[in-house]
Amino acid sequence: MLQMRIPAALLALCLLFVLMALALVGCEPSKAVDGPRIRSYGQLYAIGIAIRDYKEEHSQLPDKLSHLVPVSIGFSDVGLFYVTNKLANHLSLPAGWETNSSIIDEYSAYIYVGRTNSRGVIAFERTNLWQPAAAYPGKVAVLFSDFHVEYVPIPRLESWMAE
């Protein structure tokens, strides 16, 4: 009978790879929960790019988000202002959302500050937009004056807006 001996170092290395693979699979965030937040984050970033373009063209920030349409955001892309997902609290779109840009300011998923405050906040997700089961509970995506977006805890954002 022929016996093969596996060197202990090779066996330990194989075991280490298996454990690392299991750890990586266990640590991967759920795409089903994270996805809608990432999409909203991306939409806010796209709105930020449109605000930046508007500012470059008009030498000032727009007075309202609706002023971006159709100058910086075409009617075909007006869906950027709305979030409809099973993890969002507002599932339905307002009537006429595709053609009436004036309703953006009231029904958009984002609050537009319209000016740069001391913290540089330009716009942010509505604080009641997401259900607790959504990724990053207690945080909202915030667009800053340098046009980057990041998640900020709601209490911190509220204190910034009160300043």
N, C-alpha and C positions, 0 to 999 in steps of 0.2 A: 504494500500500500504506500502510495506516494503522498507525502504531506508537504504542502507549500506553507512557508512562513511569510507573512506579510510584515515587513519592517514596521516597528512601532511608530516611527515618525510619519510614515505614509498613512497609517491607520488614524493617527491623531489629526493629520491634515485633512483627511476625508471627513472625519467627524466634525472638525471645525467648519468646513465648507457647508455641510448639511445644517449645522446649527445657525450659521450666518444666513443661509437661504430662508430658513424658517423664521428667523427674526425679521428679515426684510419683508416677508409676506405679511407678517403680523403687524408691522408698523405702517404699512401702506394705508393712507387715508382713503375713506370710501369715496369713490368718484360720484356715486349717486347723490351723496349729501353735499360734497364739495363743489361739484360742477356748476350748479346755479349761482353760487356766490362768485365763482371765478368769472362766469359770464357777465354778471352784473358789474364786477370790478373792471372787466374789459370794456363794457359799454361806457362806464364812467370815464375811463381813460380815453376812449374815442370821442366822447363829448368834450373832454379836456383839450384834445387836439383841435377840435372845431372851434373852441373858445380861443385857443392860441392863434389860429388862423384868422379868426374874426378880429382879434386884437391887433394883429399885424396889419390887416387891411384897413381898419377903422381907427387905429391909434387909441382904442379904449375897449374895455370889456363890454359885452352886450348888456343891455338893461335887464333882459329876461332870457331864459333858455329858448323861448319861442322865436326870438330874434335871430337864432342860428339857422332857422328854416326859412327859405331855401338857400340862403346865402352861403352857409358853411356845411350844412347837412341837407341833402336833397329829400324831397318827399318820399322817395323810395326807401330811405334809411331812417325815417322818423320813429321806427320801432325801437331805436336805441334808447329812447326816453322812458320806455315801459318795461317792467319785469312781470312776466306771467309764468308762474311755476308752482308746482304743488307745495313747495316750501315757502312760498311768498304768501302774505296775508291778503293781497289784492289779486284775485285771479282773473278778473274780467277787464277788458279794455273799454274805455269810454266810447260812446257812440261818436262816430266821425273822426276817430283818432288818426286815420290815415291821410285825411285831407284838411283837417282844421288844426293848424299849428297853434292857434291861440289857447287850446285846452291843455297844451303841454305844461304850462306853468301851474295849473291846478292839479293835474292828474299824473304828472311825471313821477317816476320812482325816486327822483333825486330832488333835493332842495338846493336851489341856487342862491348863493349869498349875494352875488352881483357886484361885489367889491372885495377887495382883499382886506381882511382884518389883520390884527396884530399877529396872529398865528399863521397867516397865509392861506386860510381856508377859502376856497372858491365855491365848492359844491360838495354835497355828501348824500349818501343813501338816506332815505327816510328812516328814522329810528324805529318805526313800527313795521317796516317792510317785511322782515323775515320772522318766521315762526321759530320757536326755541330749538326745534330739531335741525335747523339749518346749520351749516358749518360756521364757525366763529361766532357763537352766540354772544350777545352783549357787545358786539363790535359793529361798526359800519365802515364802509369804504369812503374815504375822504379824498377829494381832489384839492391839491395845494397849488399855490401861485406859480410854482416852478413846473407845474403840470405833471407831477408824479402823483400816484394814488397809493394809499396805504390804509390798512385796517386800524381803526382807532377805537378804544373803548368808549361806549356811549357817554358815561359820566364825564370823561375828559373832554369830549367834543362839546357837551352841554356847558361845561365851565368855560371853554374857549369862546363859545358863542355869547356867553353872558358878559365877557370882558368888554 
